Structure formats: C-alpha cells, structure tokens
Amino acid sequence: MYNPTVPLIHPGEQLREEFVKPRGLSVERLATDIGVPINHVQALMAEKREVSVEMALRLARYFGTSPKFWLDLQRDYDLWLTEVSTGAQIAARVRPYSS
C-alpha cells in the first residue's frame, strides 16, 4: 500500500529532470530522435500523458535503459494515484477473503 501523503514522481518528471535536462536535449530533438510527434513528448514531460509500452521501448533504446524501467515508473505512479483517489472506498467496501 502506498502512502497517499507522499506523492510519487510522474514518469514525465523523471524523463524531464533526470534524462532530458542533464543532457541539454530539446523536446524537438528527443521527439525527432525517437520518432514520435513533438506533442507526445511535450505532454509526457508536462505530466499529461502516460508512458505507453511503445514509448517505453523507444525511451529505453534511446537512453540505454530497459522498457521495464519506464513501465515500472508508470505502474507505480498509477497505483499511487488510484490509492489516493479510491483506496479508502475500496478498503471500506472490500472485505479480505477468509476461509
């Protein structure tokens, strides 16, 4: 269970702060180099778009990481966001299984 009071970092922030800025990359260069429209990269870095499986493959190839790295960031963020928005309702509604 995630602590809803401690926000997780969106994968777009990780991309922006840990990969793009330190390398001095522009959004245009990254988009061109990975073969996607500029608005896709802009939306991801603005935290308005999710990392898709295809984007994970492209980012992994480009930055020398693994696709799993990018997908794990997205999954963890989504799980945290869902815990924050509906975790209490689910906990109140769903009783643990007992034999």
C-alpha positions in Angstrom: 0.0 0.0 0.0 1.3 3.4 -0.9 1.3 6.3 1.5 -1.1 8.8 -0.1 0.5 11.7 1.7 3.9 11.1 -0.1 3.4 11.8 -3.8 5.2 9.7 -6.3 7.0 11.3 -9.2 5.3 11.1 -12.6 7.4 9.4 -15.3 7.3 12.6 -17.3 9.1 14.5 -14.4 11.7 11.7 -14.3 12.2 12.0 -18.0 12.5 15.8 -17.9 14.7 16.1 -14.8 16.9 13.0 -15.0 17.3 12.4 -18.7 16.5 15.5 -20.8 17.7 18.5 -18.8 21.1 17.0 -17.8 21.9 16.2 -21.4 20.7 19.6 -22.7 18.2 17.9 -25.0 15.4 19.9 -26.5 11.9 18.4 -26.8 12.2 18.7 -30.6 15.4 16.7 -30.7 14.1 14.0 -28.4 10.9 13.6 -30.4 12.8 13.5 -33.7 15.4 11.1 -32.4 12.8 8.6 -31.0 10.4 9.1 -33.9 7.3 10.5 -32.2 5.4 13.7 -32.6 6.7 16.6 -30.5 3.3 17.0 -28.8 3.7 13.4 -27.4 6.9 14.2 -25.7 5.7 17.6 -24.6 2.6 16.0 -23.0 4.6 13.3 -21.3 7.1 15.8 -19.9 4.2 18.1 -18.8 2.8 15.1 -16.9 -0.4 15.0 -19.0 0.4 11.7 -20.8 1.3 8.2 -19.7 4.2 6.2 -20.7 2.8 3.6 -23.2 4.5 0.3 -23.9 5.7 1.7 -27.3 7.1 4.8 -25.7 8.8 2.7 -23.0 10.6 0.8 -25.8 11.6 4.0 -27.6 12.9 5.7 -24.4 14.7 2.6 -23.3 16.5 2.2 -26.6 17.4 5.9 -26.7 18.7 6.3 -23.2 20.1 2.8 -22.7 17.7 1.8 -20.0 15.1 -1.0 -20.0 11.5 -0.7 -21.1 10.6 -2.2 -17.7 12.2 0.8 -16.0 9.8 3.2 -17.7 6.8 0.9 -17.3 7.5 0.4 -13.6 7.6 4.2 -13.1 4.2 4.5 -14.8 2.7 1.5 -12.9 3.9 2.7 -9.6 2.6 6.2 -10.3 -0.8 4.9 -11.4 -1.1 2.6 -8.4 -0.3 5.5 -6.0 -2.8 7.8 -7.8 -5.5 5.2 -7.6 -4.7 4.5 -3.9 -5.1 8.3 -3.2 -8.4 8.6 -5.2 -10.2 5.4 -4.3 -8.1 3.4 -1.8 -10.3 4.3 1.2 -13.5 3.4 -0.7 -12.1 0.1 -1.7 -10.9 -0.6 1.8 -14.3 0.2 3.2 -16.1 -1.9 0.6 -13.9 -5.0 0.1 -13.5 -7.5 2.9 -10.4 -9.7 2.9 -11.1 -13.3 2.0 -11.2 -15.7 4.8 -11.6 -19.5 4.6 
